[in-house]
């Protein structure tokens, strides 16, 4: 972000419930009102109050009812891509047993309109950068527990009066089919959105704890990457906003979630021994137990011992990687690179042909200052 940058556009995150054929999602309507307010409204003066208003509508243009939730500031998990399930859960009318204290509930009037105000000094962080405000809107989950149409908007508020783009539900049709050991997706193309270009269309798997433990480009999804996990599948469309002739923010559209139970079973590497952060785990290795809990290795290294030499044709990695190197070995002494420069959080490495190996080594790269990055790893699976 740039300190005191001109106002930025809003991204949209959506989720909707359905059975095999997925229905409602949400997206700003495809017209110029979806660009950030480009009027000549003055930037907020020091010490002033910023007035913000917006409107949330159903797909057919009828107003949403209930509340919009305002989160300020968002958590680091929110900003760096974790599933924003708490805000969506806190849209419920019955909040018994939920801690929703970090959200301000903004009532929607009969026209789906809402408003709030914020002090100018609260829009700038401690380092002088614009702070990001999150707005959640939509319909609470139904009796089946699956998410229904909802969204989160990321806003940076700099003008004296901010008119947010209309938040309008959108209803794509998404169908999933399973054949040949893979899941395939059929999705109606999202509409063309003013000021945006679509950058990706992806499939995402979310576990019962709300963690997005696998994501990849839409198309064929190898069932082995989902192993024996249970959770939900959905599609995500990502947009970049091109207002002001530059990227200023993103839009993320989520289709409805469908229940999913993995049919590939546990990988042969389940329960394998490992070394992590200099500690040996002859049993109970957190990287091979199927738990998907994130582990950290400050020295940037981890090693898996499969217990015996076997032919491996697919290695699945889950975590957060910047410049990861993956190597294989028969004896744990002499190593052969399998892949390098791996970046992302859901990775699959498929050698041109099955590789005979017993050991796998993961080494994270250096940061921009030449310092060792920590290795952030949730699970390693070898098939």
N, C-alpha and C positions, 0 to 999 in steps of 0.2 A: 504494500500500500504506500501511497505517497502522502505525506503530511498535508492536511488541509486540501486534499484533492477535490475537484469538482464532484458533485453528487454522482453516485454509481447506481447501476441498475440492479434489480433484484433477481436472485435465482429462485427456483421453485422446486421443492421436493414433494413427491406425491405418493400416496399409497392407497390401494383400494382392495376390497375383499370380493372374492368370487370363487367359483369352483374351478373346473378345468379351463373353462373359457373365462378369461379375466375381463373385467369391465372397468368401472370408473377409475380415472386418475385425475390429475388436475394440471392446468397450465394456464398461463396468462393468455387471453384472447389474442388472435393474430392481427392486431391493428396498432396504429401509432401510439395509442394510449398506453401501450405496454412498455414503451421506452420510458426511461426515467424522466421525470418532469423537466423539460428543457426550456421552461419559461425564463423570463428575466428576473424572477424573484431573487432578491439579494441574498448573499451568504449571511449566515447568522452573525451578529455582532457579539463581541466579547460580553459575557454576562447576561445575554438575552435568553428568552425562552423560545424554543423551536416547537411549532405546532405541526402535528402529523395527522393526516387522515387518509382513509382508504375505504375500499368496499370489497366484500367477498360474495361471490355469486355461484349458484349452481350452474351446471352445463347449459341448461335451458334459459338462463338469465334470471331465474328467480333467486331471491336473496337467501344466503345462508342464515341460519339462526344459531343462537347460543353465544359463544365467545371466541375471541381471538386471544391467543396467549403471547405475551411479550417477554422475551428472555434477554436480560442485559446484565452483565455481558455473557455471551455464550461460553461454554466450557471449551477447553482445548480439544476434547474429543469431538464436540460438535463441529468445530472449525476444520478439523483434519479428517473428516469423512466417516466418523462412526455413525451408526444408525441412530437417528434422532427419535428414539422410541418414547422417551419419557415425556417430551413435549406433546407428542401425539396422544399418549395415554392420559395426560392431564387435561385433555379436551373433554373428558367424561364429566357428566353432570354430578355423578356420585363419586366424590374423591376420597371415600373412606379407605384408610390404609395407605394412601399415597402421599408422599412428600412433594408437593408442588409449590413450595414456598419460594422457589427461585423465579417463578413466573407471575406476572401481573395479568389478571384476567380483564380483558377489554370487552364489554358487552356490545353485541351487534344489535342495531336498531331494526325496525321493520323493513328497511331497505337494504339490510346487510352492511350498513356503514359503521365504521368505528373510528375513534380518534384517541390520541394521547399527546402528551407534551413532555419535553425533556429539556433540561438546562444545557445551554451551549457548552459549558465547561465539562459536562458529562459525556460529550460526543468525542472527546479527544483523550487518548490513553496517556500513560505516564511518559512515554517516549515521544509524544507529539503526533502520533499516527491516529487516523480516524478509527474510532471504535465501531465494531459491527454489532448491530441489533438483530435479534431473531424474532420473527413473527410466525406463530403456528396457527393454522386455521383448517377447518374441514369438518368431517363427520366422525364421531367416536366409533370405535370398533363395535360390531354387532355381537349378538349372542354367541356366534361361533368363534369369537376372539380374533378373527381376521381383520386387518386394517381396512377401513373404507376410505373414500376420497379425502385427502388431506394434503396440506402443503406446509412448507416452511420457507419464509422469505428472508434473505440476508440483506440488511439495509444499512447504509452509512448516511447519516443525517447531517447535512451541512447548511442547507438553506433555511431562511427564516420561517418559511412555510413549505412543508414537503407534502405533495399530493402523490401518494403511492399509486403505482399501476393497479388496475382492477385485477383482483385475484379471482379467476374464473375456473371452475372445474372443467375437465376435458375427459371424454370417455372413449379411449381406444379399445380395440378388440385384440386380445392376445391369446394365442392358443399354443399349448405345449404338446409335443408328441415324443414318444420314446420308441426308438428302434435301433438295432445294431449296437447296443451298448452306449448310446448317446441320447441326449435330450435335444430336441430341436425347437426353435422358436419361430412362430409366425406372428407378425405384429403389423398392424396398420401403421403406415408412416405418420409420425407426428406432423401437425400442420406447420406451415412456414410461419415463423414468428418475427415480428418486426424487430429490427436491431439485433437479431441473433443469427448464428449459424450453428447447425448441429455438428458436434464433434465426435460423438460415439453413441452406440446403442449396445447395451450390455445386459447380461444376465447376472443376477445376484442371489446368493443363497444366504439366508439369515437363520441362525440357530434359535432355540427357545429362549436364550438369554438376551436376544436382540442384537447379537453381534453378526455383522456381515462377514462371515468367515470364508466366503469365496465370491469372486466376481471376475468376469471375463467378457470379451466381446461376444455379442449375440451371434447365434448360429448354432453349431453343434457343440454340445457340452459333454465331455467324456464323463460317464457316470462314475468312473473310478475316483475323480477328484472330490466327489461327495461321499464316497465310502459308504458307511452305514449310518450316517448322520440323519437326524430328523429336524425338520424346520419348515421354512417356507421359501418358495422361489418367486421372483418377480423380475420385471425388466426395468432398466433405467435408461433414460435418454438424457444425454448431457449436451447443453448448449453453451456457447460463448456469446456474450453480449457485445455487439460491435458499435454501440452508440459512442459518440464522440470520436469516431474513426479509430478506435483502439479497443482492445479487450478491457472491459472494466469489471466484469463479474461473470458468473455462470448461472445457468438454469439447469436444475436436475429434476427430471420427471420420473416418478416411479409408478409403474402399473400396480394393479392389485396383486396381493400375495395369495399363492395357492399352497396348501399343505404338501409336503414332500417327505418321503422316507427313502433313504438311500438303499439301493438294491445290489450294489457291487460288493458289499460286505467289508470287513476289515482288511487293510493291505497286509501283505506278508511281513512288512516291517513293524507292525503293531507290537509294542512291548520290547523292541530292540534296545540294547544298552546304548549309552551315549556318554559323552564328556561335554559339559557345558560350564562356562566360566571357571574352568580349571577343576571342576568337581566331577568325579566319575559316578555314573548311575548304572550299576550292573543290572538293576531292575528298577521299575518305577520311573523311567526317564520321562521328564515332562514334555519332551519333543516327539515321543512316539506313543503316548498313552491315549490318544484320541480325544483328549480334553480340550484342545484348542486354546488353552490359557497362554497368554503372552509371557515369554521368558526373555531375560536380558543377559547378554554376555559382554561385559565391558571390554574384554580383550578382542572382541570381534570374531571369535572362533567358536565352532561347535563341531563335534564329530559323532557319527553314528556307526555302530558296529552291528551288522545284521546277524552275526553269530556264525555264519557260514557263507561260502562263496555261492552266489546265485546270479542268474541272468536277470538284469533289470532293464526294462524297456520304457519306464516312465518314472520320473521323480517329481513329486508334488510338494511345493514349498508355500507355507503361509506365514506371514509376518509383516515386516516393513523393511524393505531393502533399498539401498542406494547404489551400491556398486558391488554386488555380491559375486563371489567366485565359488563355483561348485566343482569339486574334484572327486575322483574315485580311486580306490586302491584295493589290491588283493590282500596285502599284508599289513597295511597301516603305516608303511614306511615310504614306499615309492608311490607317487601320486600322478594321475593323469587328469588333466582338465576336462570337464564335461561342458562347462559354460562359464562365461565371465561377463562382468558389467551388467548383471541382472538388477533391474529396478522395478519396484512395484510392491504389491502386497499379496497377490495371488498368482503364483508362477508355476508353470509346468515345463519340465525339461524332458524332451523326447530325443534320445540319441538316434542317429540314422539307422542303427541296428542295435539289438540288445547287447548290453555291456556286462561282462562277467566282473563282479565286484563283491567285496565283503564290507568295505568301509566307505563312508561318504564324509567329506569334509566341506564345511561351509566357512568362508572367510569374507567378512565385510570389508569394504574399502576405506580409504582415508577421506576426511572432510576437506573443505577448501583451504584449511590452514595446515594440512599435512598431518593432522591428528587422527588417531584410530577412531573410527565410528564404532559404537556399540552395535552388536548384532541383536536385532529384535525378532524373535522367532516364536511362532505358536506351534507349528507341527511340521514334521518331515515324513513323507510317505514314499516308499519305494515299491513299485509294482513290476 
